[in-house]
Amino acid sequence: MTNQQGVSLLRPAAQDQNWKTLIVESFRDLDSLLDYCEIDACHAEVESSRKFAFRVTRYFASLIEKGNPLDPLLLQVLPTANELQQVDGFHKDAVGDQLAMPVPGLIHKYHGRVLLTLTGACAIHCRYCFRRHFPYSEASVDYRPASPAMNYLAQNTDINEVILSGGDPLMMSDEKLADLVSSLNRIPHIRLLRVHSRLLSVLPERITPSFMAAVSSFKGQVVFVAHINHPNEISEHNRQAFQQLSRGGYRLFNQSVLLKGVNDSAQVLAELSYRLFDAHIQPYYLHRLDKVQGAAHFDLSMQECKTIYSELRNHLPGYLLPSLVEENAGQKSKTAIHCD
């Protein structure tokens, strides 16, 4: 049996081990990555990596320019002594996730949609991660049919969209994803399934036929949101994964974070939008940095953000221009940043 796009709806076959093997082979210590990138190590950076675990896929590392300590991809994953500084206004729960969790692992901030933190695992540990302090051990979602999370969804009939997040939801096996989809299919008012994933770009091998079968079993529409910050993160290798999803009939969007030293340039962001569009991905959000403790060195002032975005608006047609937004704890939606 197949869906309208011709994708098998049968239960996923035995889990493809290739992507899991690549996870195991990721860089897990800083010295190894820096040696691979031909960059000198320093003790302060190693100390920082002990505060927030270090992981980088070999594919992502292959895109880093050798010998360049200021490479924009390297800076996203490089622990520095700046992470150890306590900066006013930067908090462990930067966006108020823990205050909006009626049952473990289910975050309900916005009308009509909820987010599930399926796992704390990720294939890459970005140093600006807004959930770097999230208590995953206490907020693990149970998605069995009679679980508190599924009961909450069933009882709140105004919820029509479920967002899969983490960590990274694609760190789950295809069998577990299929079980989750099966539970969601039992709730008639859930019409949309949104998957937020960094693995789409940093581990493109994750998009397997078994994975496609798991997500295609959802009764409604499935939307994928990638997280790509710099045009150098897009290569022919992950472009093939994006095209596979696009050919499967899925809509792909991207959200980026505006980061000092990484993509704080209208020219870089414009090139990112064009490369995303070439890869069948719609630019969606450009986020101002969430003020999470340990990431203040990536922050840009509001005026700097507005200046960059105003210039970006002059570089791009409207359909390639992402929305500039920020997330504030307690608000009922993301806040648009106006530059006029």
Order of alpha helices (4+ residues) and beta strands (2+ residues): alpha-alpha-alpha-alpha-alpha-beta-beta-alpha-beta-alpha-beta-alpha-alpha-beta-alpha-beta-alpha-beta-alpha-beta-beta
